[in-house]
Amino acid sequence: KDQTYFLCNLKQEQLRNALFPVGELDKPQVRALARELNLPTQDRKDSQGICFLGKLKFEDFIGHHLGENPGRVVDFETGKELGEHKGLWFHTIGQRKGLGSATAKFTHLGPWYVAAKDVAGNILYVTNRYEEMQAPRNALDLDNLNWLSGAPPPSLASSPKLDVMIKMRHGPNMHRASLEIAPGGATAGVRLETRDAGLAPG
């Protein structure tokens, strides 16, 4: 576990002024140091959510800042209306946990997953066949590329392709992949050496 998802969007203007005092240590080493210094956080459990929220639930945080905007929950395959959601911003593609009352009358047909969101129509599409929809695949597209060094690797000057290790989601697993920069440099295509199930926008 690390702060990759946060740090990946920082620019050199921010990073050049940042200090990471335990950046070279892994978590067991930090825990040992905390015990040695008798810090009150030495045995605190790992955060399973957004650490700066503390005990505040993510849904409560989003609700406080964005409010609610109820809309229809619809079966992606059949078009049948299943229930009502409180706001599209409470849900992410591929999500299973947290649908709750949105599919409560049809729990016996589940489990249900978020398949798509129609922002204009305020419709949340769900499916109980997510594995069929999101079969493992080995290619995806990227946009809003951000090079932490401030510039693309020099090797891209002679070839638009780059061999990389890529992380698809929170956790330690990495994929070997090739990245090909599109003309203009703002977008890229990625091809994984192996397949990955459940790739989703975000």
Disulfide bonds with the S-S distance in Angstrom:
none
